[in-house]
Amino acid sequence: MEIRTSRGVLPAMLHLSPQALKEGASPFPLVVCCHGMLSSMQSAKLVAVAERLAHQGLSALRFDFTGCGRNESAFGESLVGSRVEDLEEVLDWVEKEWGAGPVGLFGSSLGGFVSLVVASRDPHRVGAVVTWAAPCSLWGLLAHKTLPRPSTPTWPSSLALGEPATVPESPGLTRVLVAHGIQDELVPWSHAVDIYGRLGEPKRLWLLEEGDHRFLDEAVRKKLLAATVEWFQEYLQPPELG
């Protein structure tokens, strides 16, 4: 499927829960899944999350950010700005096409950062958030690559990193599960602690001793998948659907 935006077309895939397949979309909950910096909606991690959510009664939507996968949309003024705009337009589409069902955000790495930025701007728009290996600040991770760096479809050399480059203080943003691997080789686990400190209750910080950035260990990823589904079930599903 495709979602038309102000800058082009976002390729997307919708995974419907059994209830939504039987009775239609609204008002069943939906989780929008956001991939990382160099990934796409075809990421095995993102597919696994979306399929597990749908199997457990939570419809899921995954999509390609600008410059990733099959998304050939024009970039906005910056990398961060483009991804934030992408997610906001996906949420606009969900609200228009999906109806009154509660919406959650799942984000991996940079997708988690973008999810937190968007959710912090309007906490009432999002019912729950789960992040895996998300950075709190892009300074020192991506900002140093501004000059010089090779041009890629994901991040053209002429495109600025943009703002915000840090997850804002968001005491009004609640119902967030922040998961991070202690062995993360790209984003230090201290970023998760910093994110957690910027959020309101209820929230949960989960540091996994054997987790790396991509959570390649099958046992670790299995635990993460289960916890992710449980978090969204707790905060998105009405009691009669839980």
N, C-alpha and C positions, 0 to 999 in steps of 0.2 A: 504494500500500500504506500501511498505518498501523502505527505502533509504539505500543502502549499503555504509559503511564508512570504514576507515582504522582500526577501532576498533570493528566493528560488524555491526549490522543492527538497524536502527532507524525506529520504527513504525510511520506511518504518515497518515494523512487524508487530501485529497485535496477537497476543495469546489470551484467548477467552477462557474463563473458568467454566466448569460444567453448568453452573447456575446461569451465567450470562449467555452461554450457548443455547440454553433451553428457553430462557424467558426474555432475552434481549439485554442490552447493556445496562441501562439505568434501573435501579440505583446501586448496583453492585460496585464494590471498591475496585480501584485500578492503581497499579504501581508503575510509574514511569522510570525506566532503567537507563542510566547514563554511563557510557563507557569512558575510558581513560584517554590520555593525551594522544598516543599513537595507535589506538585500537579502533574498533568499529562495533556496530551492533551485532556482527557475526562472531564476536569474541566468545570462545567456549564458556568463559565465566559468565558472561551476560546471558547467553542462551540458557545455561543451567539454572540461573536465578529465575528467569522469566518462566521457564517450563515448570520449575518447582512451585512457584507462586500460583500459576494457573491450576496445577494439579491439586493444590491445597485450597482452592476456592477464591483466589485473588487474581483477577485478570492483570495482565502486564503488557506494557508497550515499550519496545526498544527501538532506537532510531540512530541514524548516523549524524554526528555533528558536522558542521561545515568543514570541508577539506578532508573528511574521513570516509572510508568505505566508498559507497556510490553517490555520496552527496557532492554535487558540483555547484552548489550555490555560491554566489559571490560573498566574499568576506565583508564584515562590517569594518569599523574603524580600528579594531584591535582583536587579538586572539581571544582574550577573556571576554571582551564585549560581544564578540560573535557567538561564543558558546552560551553566554547568558541569554542573549536574544533568542538563540535556537530553542533553549529550554522553555523560556517564557512563551514563545509562540506554540510550542507543543502543548503547554498547559492551556493556552487559549483554545486550541483545537479540542483538547480533551473536555474542557468545560462546555464547549458548544455542541460537540457530537456525542459526548458520553452522558451528559446530564448531571444530576445532583449527587451521584455517587462520590464517596470520599476518595481523595487522591493521595498517594504516597510517593516518595522519591527514593530511589536506590541509586547510589553513585559509587563507582570504583575510581580511585586515584583522583585525577583531575575532574572526573565526573562527579565525585563526591564533593569536591571543592565548589564546583558550579552549583550543585544541588543545594548546598548550604547557603551560598550567596543568594540564590533565587528565593529560597524559603525564608531567609531572614528579612527580605523586603516586604513580604506579606505572609506572616506565619499562619494566618487563618485560612490561607489558600491551600495549605498542605497539612494533611492529617498526621503524617509520621515520616521520618527520614532514617535511612540506614546508610552509613558510609563504610567503605573498606579502603584502608590505606590512603586516606585523603590527606593532602597537605593543608596546614593552617595558613601558611604563607608561601607564596611563590618566589619570594626574594631568596636568592641563593640556590634555588632549584631550577628555575627557568629564566629568571631575570638576567642572570649573568650571560645567557646565551644570545642576548640582543645583538651584540657586535663582538667579533664577527661570527657568523654561523651560516651554514649552508641553507639554501632555500629548498623547502619541501612542500608538497601539496598540503600537508597538515599545518605547516606554519611557514608561509612565504617570508623571505628575508626582508621584504619591505613592510611587513606587518608588525606593529608594536605589540608588546605583551598586553598592555592596557591595565585598566583598573576595574574593580578592586583587585589588588594582588594579595590581600589578606582577608580571611574570614572575619566579618565584623562582629563586634560584641553584640550578642543577640539574646538577652534574657527572656524575650518574648517567644523565642523559638524553642519549643519543647518537643517531647516524644522523639528524641533522636538517639539512635544507637551508633556509637563511634567504635569501630573495630579496626585494630591495627596489629601487625606482626612485629614482635620484638626484633626479629632478624631482617626487617625490611632494609634492603640494600640501596634504595632510592630515596625514600622519604622516612627520616628517623621517627621512631615511635613517639618522641616528645611532641611531635605535631598533633597527635591525637589527644594528648594531655592538654595542650593549649586550646584545641577546639572545644573539648569538654568544658573547660573553664569559662567559655564564652556563651554557653547555652543555659536555658532554664530547665527546671524540673517539670516532669520526669525526664530522665536521661540515663544513659548507661555508657560507661567506658569499658571496653573489653580489649585487653592486651594479650595476644596469643604468643606464648613463649616460642613456639616452633614456626611461626608464620613469617614468610618472606613477603616481598611486595606483591607478587602475583598469587600468593597462596597456592603454590603448586602442590604441596603435600595434600594428598587426597583425604587423609583423615582430618586434617585441619579444615580443608574446604567443606567437608561434609558437616562438621560442627557449625561452621559459619552459615551454611545454607539453612540448616535447621533453625538457628537462632534468628536469622533474618526473617524467615517465614513467620516464626512465632511473634516477633516484634510487630510485624504488619498485621497479623491476625488480631493481636491484642488491641491495637489502636485504630484499625480501619474497619474491621468486621463488626456489624451489629450483632448483638447476642444471639439472635435467632439464626444467624449464618455462621457463627463461630463454632 
